[in-house]
């Protein structure tokens, strides 16, 4: 199924919780899959443009266009830009996950504690070495990356088959698992506070380290304070072919100098997320997707789920996915592709914690193409049970405002699906 959802936060009137029963939930922005050109761009007025190339984008002063249309016209700016020649990336084997959905492929090699001096004060950070030949980093500018421990959600040295996030858990390479209350980083190990005593674990003994749960909205507001100091800045999320995903703002994206205007193969874009001490220099041709949104509109797929209930019809079923369908492919329904969202298989109940500033929620529902010729699903709204039935070739748009805060979404008898959602934040809070 497909669910497109949006939250707008303008006044502190929305309660803290909302439950979605669905085959998918996520962020908005649908894109027709087209062979008209290498690039597809979708604008805020709903129009889409296809072209063989986009540019010029070789210089920070350049004003890129696609098919004669400026990408960043204030009255009608681009919502997303996709390179159709690049496939959905395979999850990397070694990486660092961050709150709000970012991911950095590479190996954590060491920890550096916070330092302070008369001229420079640096927070605690991890050193990450990019690995592999399929890296999106420009080889001339690639270097070890220092990432702030404050924003790290999960560190993977050896990926497990189960991708689920388990807060406060360490998984050893030999298969053992231990729960911890808190941890302290050391140069090449972690010290865990357990229910009984402490334990020091070297990095090379760890398969995965899942940090304790944090409030995603506190993290989001911290990111805004770092990334969007100007009211005109847009949030920008870049996804690359090697699985890298980085969120910054248009303020903190720059282009490497001295690149040929007419040769896109040489263009390099520098993006600096809140979790990185320095820009990530990415090859233009390695960036599969760029998604832009105002800071008061938040993709639901960026928000951590607080509770999950799954009762698959089959013995195991498919796990839900972020910005992918349940089989790991793009989110598609009725010939359209969604660039953001959640893919799930019914029955799946997802609960999200929302800030008091949320005032509305928008979503569009449809069956994902991986469901095949499914029978559809029913959409019920709390006890009213509207009985809305949706078929694979159809889609329905829904909006709730703050007066409907207690509404409950339920999907019944669904097959595989996907969703795209956004949440809006109060302009008052962000200025």
C-alpha positions in Angstrom: 0.0 0.0 0.0 1.0 3.6 -0.4 0.5 6.2 2.2 1.5 9.8 1.6 1.4 11.8 4.8 2.2 15.3 5.9 2.3 17.0 9.2 2.2 20.8 9.6 3.1 22.4 12.9 2.0 26.0 13.4 0.5 26.3 16.8 1.1 24.2 20.0 -2.3 22.5 19.8 -1.5 18.9 18.7 -1.3 16.2 21.4 1.9 14.2 21.8 0.8 10.9 20.2 -0.8 9.6 17.1 -1.3 6.0 16.0 -1.2 4.9 12.3 -2.4 1.5 11.4 -1.2 1.0 7.9 0.8 -0.9 5.4 3.1 2.1 5.0 3.7 5.6 6.2 6.2 8.3 5.0 6.9 11.6 3.3 5.2 13.2 0.3 6.4 13.6 -3.2 5.3 11.3 -6.0 7.2 10.9 -9.2 6.1 9.3 -12.5 8.6 6.8 -13.7 9.6 8.1 -17.1 12.2 7.3 -19.7 12.1 10.9 -21.2 15.4 11.8 -19.7 18.1 11.0 -17.2 16.7 13.4 -14.7 13.2 13.9 -13.3 12.4 17.0 -11.2 9.2 17.6 -9.3 8.2 21.2 -8.3 6.1 22.6 -5.6 3.2 23.4 -8.0 3.0 19.7 -8.8 4.5 19.8 -12.2 7.3 17.4 -13.3 10.1 18.0 -15.8 12.3 15.4 -17.6 15.6 16.2 -19.1 18.8 14.6 -20.2 20.8 16.7 -17.8 20.7 19.5 -15.2 23.0 22.4 -14.6 25.2 24.4 -14.6 26.0 23.2 -11.0 29.8 23.5 -11.0 30.0 26.6 -8.8 28.3 27.8 -5.6 27.2 30.9 -7.6 25.6 28.9 -10.4 21.9 28.8 -10.9 21.0 25.3 -12.0 18.2 24.7 -14.4 16.4 21.7 -15.9 14.7 21.9 -19.2 14.8 25.7 -19.0 13.3 25.9 -15.5 15.3 27.2 -12.5 15.5 24.6 -9.7 15.4 27.2 -6.9 12.9 29.8 -8.0 11.4 31.0 -4.7 7.8 31.0 -6.0 8.1 27.5 -7.3 11.2 25.6 -6.2 12.1 22.0 -6.8 10.8 19.5 -4.3 13.0 16.6 -5.5 15.4 15.8 -8.2 16.2 12.2 -9.2 18.9 10.7 -11.5 16.9 7.9 -13.2 20.1 6.2 -14.4 21.0 5.2 -10.8 19.2 2.4 -9.1 18.1 2.2 -5.5 21.3 1.7 -3.4 21.9 -1.6 -1.6 22.4 -1.1 2.1 26.1 -1.0 2.9 27.8 -3.7 5.0 29.6 -1.2 7.3 28.0 2.1 8.3 26.9 4.6 10.9 23.2 5.5 11.3 22.1 8.9 12.7 18.9 10.2 14.1 16.5 11.5 11.5 17.5 8.9 9.0 21.0 9.8 7.8 23.5 7.1 7.0 27.3 7.2 6.5 29.0 4.2 4.9 32.3 3.5 6.5 34.2 2.0 9.4 34.4 3.6 12.8 38.1 3.4 13.7 38.5 5.5 16.8 37.0 7.9 19.3 38.2 11.4 20.1 37.0 13.1 23.3 35.7 16.6 23.6 38.4 19.2 23.7 38.5 22.9 24.6 41.1 25.6 24.1 41.5 29.3 23.8 40.5 29.3 20.1 38.7 26.0 19.3 36.3 23.8 21.3 35.4 20.4 19.7 32.6 18.0 20.9 33.1 14.3 21.4 33.3 12.5 18.0 34.0 9.3 16.2 36.4 8.9 13.3 34.9 7.2 10.3 37.0 5.8 7.3 35.0 5.5 4.0 35.5 2.0 2.6 35.0 0.4 -0.8 35.5 1.4 -4.5 31.8 2.4 -4.8 32.1 5.4 -2.5 30.3 8.6 -3.5 33.2 10.7 -2.1 35.4 12.6 -4.5 38.8 10.8 -4.4 40.7 14.1 -4.4 38.9 15.5 -1.4 38.1 12.3 0.5 39.5 12.1 4.1 38.5 10.5 7.4 35.2 12.0 8.7 34.6 13.1 12.3 31.0 12.6 13.4 29.5 13.9 16.6 28.6 11.1 19.0 25.5 13.1 20.1 23.7 12.3 16.9 24.8 8.6 16.4 21.9 6.1 16.5 23.7 2.9 15.5 27.2 1.8 14.5 27.6 -1.3 12.3 31.0 -3.0 12.0 29.5 -6.3 10.8 25.9 -6.2 9.6 23.4 -8.7 11.1 20.6 -10.2 9.1 18.0 -8.5 11.4 18.0 -4.8 10.6 15.7 -3.8 13.5 16.9 -1.1 15.8 17.0 -2.2 19.5 17.8 0.7 21.8 20.6 0.2 24.3 21.9 -3.1 22.8 25.3 -4.4 21.8 25.7 -7.3 19.5 28.9 -9.3 19.5 30.4 -10.8 16.4 30.0 -14.2 17.9 26.2 -13.7 18.1 25.8 -12.8 21.7 23.7 -9.8 22.7 23.8 -7.6 25.8 21.5 -4.8 27.0 23.1 -1.8 28.6 21.9 1.3 30.5 24.5 3.7 29.2 27.9 3.7 27.6 31.2 5.7 27.6 33.4 5.8 24.5 37.1 5.2 24.8 39.7 5.4 22.0 39.1 2.0 20.5 36.3 0.5 22.7 33.2 1.2 24.7 32.6 0.8 28.4 29.0 -0.4 29.1 27.0 0.2 32.3 25.1 -3.1 32.7 22.5 -4.1 35.2 25.4 -5.6 37.2 28.7 -3.8 36.9 30.5 -2.6 33.8 32.0 -4.2 30.7 34.7 -3.0 28.3 34.2 -4.1 24.7 36.8 -3.4 21.9 35.5 -2.2 18.6 36.8 -5.3 16.8 34.6 -7.6 18.9 31.4 -5.7 18.1 29.1 -6.4 15.2 26.5 -3.7 15.9 26.1 -1.1 18.6 22.6 0.5 19.1 22.6 3.6 21.2 19.8 4.4 23.7 16.6 6.0 22.4 16.5 9.9 22.2 13.6 12.2 21.5 13.6 12.7 17.7 11.9 16.1 18.0 14.6 17.4 20.3 17.2 16.2 17.8 15.2 17.8 14.9 15.1 21.2 16.6 18.8 20.9 17.4 19.5 20.2 13.7 17.4 23.3 12.7 19.4 25.5 15.0 22.6 24.3 13.3 21.5 24.0 9.7 18.9 26.6 9.1 20.0 29.9 10.7 18.3 31.8 7.9 14.5 31.7 7.5 14.8 31.2 3.8 16.9 28.0 4.0 15.4 24.7 2.9 16.2 21.3 4.3 18.0 19.2 1.7 18.4 15.4 1.9 20.9 13.8 -0.5 21.0 10.0 -1.2 23.9 8.5 -3.1 24.6 5.2 -4.9 26.8 3.8 -2.1 23.9 4.1 0.5 25.1 7.4 1.9 22.3 9.7 3.0 23.0 13.2 4.4 20.6 15.9 5.5 21.7 19.5 5.6 20.2 22.8 4.4 20.7 24.8 1.3 22.9 27.1 3.4 25.4 24.3 4.0 25.7 23.0 0.5 28.6 24.3 -1.7 30.3 23.3 -4.9 34.0 22.4 -5.2 35.8 25.3 -7.1 37.6 25.1 -10.4 35.3 22.5 -12.1 34.4 22.7 -15.7 30.9 24.2 -16.3 30.2 21.9 -19.3 31.4 18.6 -17.8 29.0 17.3 -15.1 31.3 14.3 -14.5 33.8 16.7 -12.7 31.3 18.4 -10.5 31.6 17.9 -6.8 29.0 19.0 -4.2 29.9 19.6 -0.5 27.2 18.9 2.0 27.7 19.4 5.8 25.1 17.7 8.0 24.7 18.7 11.6 26.5 15.5 12.7 29.7 16.1 10.7 32.5 18.5 11.6 33.4 19.0 7.9 31.7 18.9 4.5 31.2 15.6 2.7 32.5 16.1 -0.8 30.2 14.0 -3.1 30.5 13.4 -6.8 27.5 14.9 -8.6 27.1 11.8 -10.7 26.9 9.6 -7.6 23.9 11.5 -6.1 20.7 9.6 -7.0 18.2 11.7 -5.2 17.9 15.2 -3.8 14.8 16.1 -1.7 14.0 19.6 -0.5 11.4 20.8 2.0 10.8 23.9 4.2 11.9 23.3 7.8 8.3 23.4 9.0 7.4 20.4 6.8 8.9 17.2 8.2 8.8 13.8 6.4 7.3 11.2 8.7 9.8 8.7 7.5 12.5 10.8 9.2 10.8 10.3 12.6 11.6 7.3 14.7 8.7 4.9 15.4 7.9 4.6 19.1 5.9 1.4 18.9 5.4 -1.3 16.3 2.9 -4.1 16.3 3.1 -6.7 13.5 0.8 -9.6 12.8 1.8 -10.9 9.4 -0.7 -13.2 7.6 2.0 -15.6 6.6 4.5 -17.2 9.0 7.0 -14.4 8.8 6.0 -11.8 6.3 8.1 -8.8 5.2 9.6 -6.3 7.5 8.6 -2.6 7.1 11.1 -0.4 5.3 12.0 3.3 5.3 11.8 4.9 1.8 11.6 1.5 0.2 8.9 -1.1 -0.4 8.9 -4.2 1.8 11.2 -6.0 -0.7 13.7 -3.1 -0.7 12.8 -1.6 -4.0 11.3 1.8 -4.9 7.8 2.7 -3.7 5.5 2.4 -6.7 1.7 2.4 -7.2 -0.3 3.0 -10.3 2.7 3.8 -12.4 3.9 6.4 -9.9 7.0 6.3 -7.7 7.3 7.8 -4.3 10.7 9.2 -3.3 10.1 9.1 0.4 7.9 6.9 2.6 7.6 3.7 4.5 6.8 0.3 3.0 5.0 -2.3 5.1 3.0 -5.4 4.9 -0.3 -5.7 6.8 -1.0 -6.2 9.6 1.4 -3.5 10.8 0.7 -0.9 13.4 3.1 2.0 13.7 2.9 4.7 16.4 4.7 8.0 16.2 5.3 10.6 18.9 4.5 14.1 17.7 5.4 17.5 19.2 2.7 19.8 20.6 3.3 22.1 17.6 1.8 19.6 15.1 -1.5 20.9 13.7 -2.2 18.7 10.7 -1.5 15.5 9.0 -1.8 14.7 5.3 -1.6 11.3 3.6 -2.4 9.6 0.3 -3.1 5.9 0.2 -2.6 3.4 -2.6 -1.5 -0.3 -3.0 2.1 -0.8 -3.9 2.8 -2.7 -7.1 4.7 -5.4 -5.2 1.2 -6.4 -3.9 0.4 -7.7 -7.4 -3.3 -7.9 -8.1 -4.4 -7.5 -4.4 -8.0 -7.2 -3.4 -7.4 -3.8 -1.9 -7.9 -2.6 1.7 -10.5 -0.8 3.8 -9.7 2.6 5.4 -11.6 3.3 8.7 -11.5 6.5 10.7 -11.8 5.7 14.3 -15.3 4.5 15.3 -17.0 6.2 12.4 -15.6 3.4 10.2 -16.0 5.2 6.9 -15.5 2.0 5.0 -13.4 3.6 2.3 -12.1 0.9 0.0 -9.0 1.5 -2.1 -7.9 -0.5 -5.2 -4.4 -0.7 -6.6 -5.1 1.8 -9.4 -6.6 4.4 -7.1 -5.3 6.8 -4.5 -7.0 8.9 -2.0 -5.8 12.0 -0.2 -6.6 12.6 3.5 -5.9 15.5 5.8 -6.4 15.9 9.5 -6.0 19.2 11.3 -5.6 19.9 15.0 -9.3 19.5 15.7 -9.1 15.9 14.5 -6.1 15.1 16.7 -7.7 11.9 18.1 -8.4 10.4 14.7 -7.1 6.9 14.2 -6.2 5.3 10.9 -6.7 1.6 10.3 -5.9 -0.5 7.3 -7.5 -3.9 7.1 -6.8 -6.9 4.8 -4.0 -5.2 3.1 -1.1 -6.7 1.1 2.3 -5.2 0.7 2.3 -1.4 0.4 4.2 1.8 0.9 3.6 5.4 2.1 5.1 8.9 1.9 4.5 11.5 4.7 5.5 14.9 5.9 5.1 16.8 9.2 4.9 20.6 9.4 6.5 22.7 12.1 5.4 26.1 13.4 7.1 28.9 11.6 6.9 30.8 14.9 9.2 28.2 16.5 11.8 28.2 13.8 12.3 31.9 13.1 
